[in-house]
Amino acid sequence: MGIVKISDLMHENLRVAGTALSRSINAQAEHWMRIGMLAELHPDLDHRELCQLLVRAEMAGGLDLAMACAPSEPHAPRPSGRAAGRTAKVVQ
């Protein structure tokens, strides 16, 4: 864990969005970082598909870089459970 410096405007944006979505400022920042990371890795996916990817990752034990880089197949069965394909977590 470390400190990330952000602008006052971004901090205010995080505060407003976090309050509106019942998240702490840190939780909102982490959410935006996860969505941003996945959007860069999967530019072909829309926001709904990225959120589904996050849900599948959580069901598989958490978002990790190996899972995030895997090709996306929306209709393919996904492993579930904490032991399925777990490696070092990117964001916690």
JODA-V951020 format. One record per pair of residues at least 12 apart in sequence whose ideal C-beta (glycine too) atoms are under 10 Angstrom apart, sorted by the first residue. I is the first residue (numbers start at 1). GAP is how many residues later the second one is. Records with the same first field share a line. If there is no record, write none. Layout:
I: GAP  GAP
//
This chain:
1: 91
4: 25  29
6: 19  23
10: 19  22
11: 14  18
12: 13
13: 12  15  16  19
14: 12  13  14  15  17  18
15: 13
16: 12
17: 12  14  15
18: 13  14
29: 62
30: 33  61  62
31: 20  23  60
33: 57  58
34: 16  17  19  20  23  29  34  56  57
35: 12  15  16  18  19
36: 14
37: 13  26  28  31  53  54
38: 12  13  15  16  19  25  30  31  34
40: 28
41: 12  24  27  28  29  31
42: 26  27  28  29  30
44: 28
45: 27  29
49: 23  25
50: 22
52: 20  22  26
53: 14  15  17  19  21  25
54: 14
55: 23
56: 16  22  23  24
57: 21  28  32  33
59: 19  20  21  22  23  25
60: 18  19  20  21  22  23  24  25  26
61: 18  19  20  21  22  23  24  25  26  28
62: 20  24  25  26  27  28  29  30
63: 26  27  28  29
64: 21  22  23  24  25  26  27  28
65: 22  23  24  25  26
66: 19  20  21  22  24
67: 12  17  18  19  20  22  23
68: 22  23
70: 15
//
